Amino acid sequence: MTRHDIAKGLHAMLLGLMILLLAAAPALAQESAQAKGRLYLVGLGAGDPDNMTIRAQKTIAAADVIFAMKGVQERYADLLAGKELHEAGHGLFMKRSHRLVSNESFAAQEENARKVIRQAVAQGKTVAILDNGDPMIFGPHAGYLEEFKDLNPEVIPGLSSFNAANAALQKSVTSGKKSHAAILTAAMRDGEGLAKLAKSQSTMVFFTMRLDLPKVVEQLKKSYPGNTPMAIVFHAGSRQEQKVLLATLDTIVEKAGDKRLPFEHLIYIGDFLN
């Protein structure tokens, strides 16, 4: 075999390799885009916007597509300007959720989220689902993590209203004579469940949202003495609106008054408040 034949053979091999690479380029580009697409569940923090972490800010700034409830979209309009916005719903993809819309609208919101998120990630885009406080403490968007588990979502933690309210109280919630642990709970409809939690005399923190205060107090009196200290923290983390109301189990209803409590408040009971 002459040098000329060898050169011709190498040229043919190189040409074939180039053709293969060109043919594979679209598939490689698509795989690269898919690898870069990301899904985040971002905690915005409680109270004022400057309680948001730097990590959360950077994640939102890098996002192409945003899912957030209407109030969040309005509050952070400047930060979200120019981004593709979608309604995040309330309790989507959760087996047990308090639905704020009809079943038909709920199903439509879920279907839209599935379509938009999967398509965006497949195209290499970054999607961020925004939630107030910390998304893993009574957050209404935790269901997204299970629904899109195959996309390997990442949670960006946020300052919970629990953290902000503790700061407002300026008390360690586990520093009482009996309250060496803290129980975070939603309002319970059955007194039996609440009574079981109260037996330990631990600090109890109610994530309220439309809680019936007189009814809860009535249930607590079965387990706590009437002079047990209580507190209500309103709008935790807000410099302008934050307020702390101190009372006891016997006086909390009277001190809270007849007016309906605002949506954003936490209720504490425990001897750590002494």
C-alpha positions as CSV (number, residue, x, y, z in Angstrom):
1,M,0.0,0.0,0.0
2,T,1.4,3.4,-1.1
3,R,1.4,6.6,1.0
4,H,-1.2,7.9,-1.4
5,D,-3.5,5.0,-0.5
6,I,-3.0,5.5,3.2
7,A,-3.7,9.2,2.9
8,K,-6.9,8.5,1.0
9,G,-8.0,6.0,3.6
10,L,-7.4,8.4,6.5
11,H,-9.3,11.1,4.6
12,A,-12.2,8.8,4.1
13,M,-12.2,7.9,7.8
14,L,-12.1,11.6,8.9
15,L,-14.9,12.4,6.5
16,G,-17.0,9.6,7.9
17,L,-16.4,10.7,11.5
18,M,-17.4,14.3,10.6
19,I,-20.6,13.1,9.1
20,L,-21.4,11.0,12.2
21,L,-20.7,14.0,14.5
22,L,-22.9,16.3,12.4
23,A,-25.7,13.8,12.4
24,A,-25.5,13.4,16.2
25,A,-25.2,17.2,16.9
26,P,-29.0,17.8,17.2
27,A,-29.4,15.0,19.7
28,L,-26.4,16.0,21.7
29,A,-27.7,19.6,21.8
30,Q,-31.1,18.4,23.0
31,E,-29.5,16.2,25.7
32,S,-27.3,19.2,26.8
33,A,-30.4,21.4,27.1
34,Q,-32.2,18.8,29.1
35,A,-29.3,18.4,31.4
36,K,-29.3,22.2,32.1
37,G,-33.0,22.6,32.8
38,R,-33.7,22.9,36.5
39,L,-36.7,23.1,38.8
40,Y,-36.6,25.0,42.1
41,L,-39.0,25.4,45.0
42,V,-37.9,28.7,46.5
43,G,-38.8,30.0,50.0
44,L,-39.2,33.8,50.0
45,G,-39.0,34.3,53.7
46,A,-41.6,35.8,56.0
47,G,-42.5,39.4,56.5
48,D,-40.6,42.1,54.6
49,P,-39.0,41.3,51.2
50,D,-35.5,41.9,52.6
51,N,-35.9,38.8,54.7
52,M,-35.4,36.8,51.5
53,T,-32.0,35.0,51.3
54,I,-29.3,36.0,48.8
55,R,-29.5,32.4,47.4
56,A,-33.3,32.8,46.8
57,Q,-32.7,36.1,45.0
58,K,-30.1,34.6,42.8
59,T,-32.2,31.6,41.9
60,I,-35.2,33.8,41.0
61,A,-33.0,36.2,38.9
62,A,-31.7,33.2,36.9
63,A,-35.2,31.7,36.4
64,D,-36.9,31.8,33.0
65,V,-40.3,30.6,34.2
66,I,-42.0,31.5,37.5
67,F,-44.9,29.8,39.3
68,A,-46.4,31.9,42.1
69,M,-49.7,32.8,43.6
70,K,-51.2,36.1,42.6
71,G,-50.3,37.9,45.8
72,V,-46.7,36.9,45.5
73,Q,-46.6,38.0,41.8
74,E,-47.9,41.4,42.8
75,R,-45.6,41.8,45.8
76,Y,-42.5,41.0,43.9
77,A,-43.5,42.5,40.6
78,D,-40.1,44.3,40.1
79,L,-38.1,41.2,40.8
80,L,-40.2,39.1,38.4
81,A,-40.4,41.7,35.6
82,G,-39.8,40.2,32.1
83,K,-40.3,36.6,33.3
84,E,-42.9,34.1,32.1
85,L,-45.4,34.0,35.0
86,H,-47.9,31.2,35.9
87,E,-50.4,30.8,38.8
88,A,-48.9,28.3,41.3
89,G,-52.3,27.4,42.8
90,H,-52.8,26.3,46.4
91,G,-52.2,22.7,47.5
92,L,-51.6,21.4,44.0
93,F,-50.4,17.8,43.8
94,M,-51.2,17.2,47.5
95,K,-53.4,14.4,48.6
96,R,-55.0,16.4,51.3
97,S,-55.3,20.1,50.6
98,H,-57.6,23.0,51.3
99,R,-58.7,24.0,47.9
100,L,-59.4,27.7,47.2
101,V,-61.0,27.1,43.8
102,S,-63.5,24.6,42.3
103,N,-62.4,21.1,41.5
104,E,-62.4,21.9,37.8
105,S,-60.1,24.9,38.2
106,F,-57.9,22.9,40.5
107,A,-57.5,20.2,37.9
108,A,-56.8,22.7,35.2
109,Q,-54.1,24.4,37.3
110,E,-52.4,21.0,37.9
111,E,-52.6,20.1,34.2
112,N,-51.1,23.5,33.2
113,A,-48.3,23.1,35.7
114,R,-47.4,19.7,34.4
115,K,-47.3,20.8,30.8
116,V,-45.4,24.1,31.3
117,I,-42.8,22.8,33.8
118,R,-42.0,19.6,31.9
119,Q,-41.7,21.4,28.6
120,A,-39.6,24.2,30.0
121,V,-37.1,21.9,31.7
122,A,-36.9,19.8,28.6
123,Q,-36.0,23.0,26.7
124,G,-33.2,23.7,29.2
125,K,-35.0,26.4,31.0
126,T,-34.9,27.1,34.8
127,V,-38.3,27.0,36.5
128,A,-38.8,28.5,40.0
129,I,-41.9,27.9,42.2
130,L,-42.2,30.7,44.8
131,D,-43.6,30.2,48.3
132,N,-43.8,32.5,51.3
133,G,-41.8,31.7,54.4
134,D,-40.1,28.3,54.3
135,P,-41.8,26.0,51.7
136,M,-41.3,22.9,53.9
137,I,-43.2,24.2,56.9
138,F,-46.9,24.1,56.1
139,G,-46.1,25.2,52.6
140,P,-48.9,24.9,50.0
141,H,-46.5,24.0,47.2
142,A,-44.7,21.0,48.7
143,G,-46.7,18.7,46.4
144,Y,-44.7,19.9,43.4
145,L,-41.7,18.0,44.7
146,E,-43.4,14.7,44.5
147,E,-45.1,15.3,41.2
148,F,-41.8,16.3,39.5
149,K,-39.5,14.1,41.5
150,D,-38.0,12.7,38.3
151,L,-36.8,16.2,37.5
152,N,-34.6,16.3,40.6
153,P,-36.1,19.5,42.0
154,E,-34.1,21.5,44.6
155,V,-35.5,23.4,47.6
156,I,-34.2,26.8,48.5
157,P,-35.0,27.2,52.2
158,G,-36.6,30.4,53.5
159,L,-37.0,32.2,56.8
160,S,-40.2,30.7,58.2
161,S,-42.8,32.8,60.1
162,F,-41.9,30.5,63.0
163,N,-38.3,31.8,63.0
164,A,-39.5,35.4,62.6
165,A,-42.1,35.1,65.4
166,N,-39.5,33.6,67.7
167,A,-37.4,36.6,67.1
168,A,-40.3,38.9,67.8
169,L,-40.9,37.1,71.2
170,Q,-37.2,37.3,72.1
171,K,-37.6,34.0,73.9
172,S,-36.1,30.5,73.3
173,V,-39.1,28.2,72.7
174,T,-37.4,25.3,74.5
175,S,-36.2,27.2,77.6
176,G,-39.2,26.7,79.9
177,K,-39.3,24.4,83.0
178,K,-41.6,22.0,81.1
179,S,-41.3,23.1,77.5
180,H,-38.1,21.5,76.4
181,A,-39.4,20.8,72.9
182,A,-41.6,22.6,70.4
183,I,-44.6,21.2,68.5
184,L,-45.6,22.9,65.3
185,T,-49.2,22.1,64.4
186,A,-52.1,23.3,62.4
187,A,-55.5,23.9,64.1
188,M,-57.2,20.5,64.8
189,R,-60.9,19.9,64.5
190,D,-60.9,17.1,67.0
191,G,-60.1,17.9,70.6
192,E,-58.7,14.4,71.1
193,G,-55.8,15.0,68.7
194,L,-54.9,18.3,70.4
195,A,-55.1,16.7,73.8
196,K,-52.6,14.1,72.9
197,L,-50.1,16.7,71.8
198,A,-50.7,18.8,74.9
199,K,-49.9,16.0,77.3
200,S,-46.2,16.6,77.0
201,Q,-46.6,20.2,78.1
202,S,-44.2,21.1,75.3
203,T,-44.3,24.5,73.7
204,M,-47.1,24.4,71.1
205,V,-47.1,26.7,68.0
206,F,-50.3,26.9,66.0
207,F,-50.0,27.8,62.3
208,T,-53.4,29.2,62.3
209,M,-55.0,30.4,59.1
210,R,-58.7,30.9,60.1
211,L,-58.3,29.2,63.5
212,D,-61.2,29.4,65.9
213,L,-59.4,30.8,68.9
214,P,-62.1,30.3,71.5
215,K,-62.6,26.7,70.5
216,V,-58.8,25.9,70.6
217,V,-58.5,27.6,74.0
218,E,-61.4,25.5,75.3
219,Q,-59.5,22.4,74.1
220,L,-56.2,23.5,75.6
221,K,-57.8,24.1,79.0
222,K,-58.2,20.3,79.3
223,S,-54.4,19.9,79.4
224,Y,-52.9,23.2,80.5
225,P,-53.7,25.2,83.7
226,G,-55.4,28.6,83.1
227,N,-52.4,30.6,84.1
228,T,-50.2,29.1,81.3
229,P,-48.7,31.9,79.3
230,M,-49.7,32.4,75.7
231,A,-48.8,34.8,72.9
232,I,-50.0,35.7,69.5
233,V,-47.6,37.1,67.0
234,F,-49.1,39.1,64.1
235,H,-47.4,39.6,60.8
236,A,-44.1,38.1,61.9
237,G,-41.1,39.6,60.2
238,S,-42.8,42.9,59.1
239,R,-41.2,46.0,60.6
240,Q,-44.4,48.0,60.1
241,E,-47.1,45.5,61.0
242,Q,-45.5,43.0,63.4
243,K,-47.2,42.9,66.8
244,V,-47.0,40.7,69.9
245,L,-49.9,40.1,72.2
246,L,-49.1,38.4,75.5
247,A,-51.7,36.8,77.7
248,T,-52.6,33.6,79.5
249,L,-54.8,30.7,78.6
250,D,-57.6,32.3,80.8
251,T,-57.2,35.8,79.2
252,I,-56.2,35.2,75.6
253,V,-59.7,35.3,74.1
254,E,-60.6,38.5,75.9
255,K,-57.3,40.2,75.0
256,A,-57.6,39.2,71.4
257,G,-61.0,40.8,71.2
258,D,-64.0,40.0,69.1
259,K,-62.5,41.1,65.7
260,R,-61.4,38.4,63.3
261,L,-57.7,37.8,63.6
262,P,-55.7,38.6,60.5
263,F,-54.6,35.7,58.2
264,E,-50.9,36.1,59.2
265,H,-50.5,35.2,62.9
266,L,-49.0,32.4,65.0
267,I,-50.3,31.3,68.5
268,Y,-47.9,30.1,71.2
269,I,-48.5,28.4,74.5
270,G,-45.9,27.2,76.9
271,D,-44.1,28.2,80.1
272,F,-41.1,29.4,78.1
273,L,-43.0,32.7,77.9
274,N,-42.6,33.3,81.7
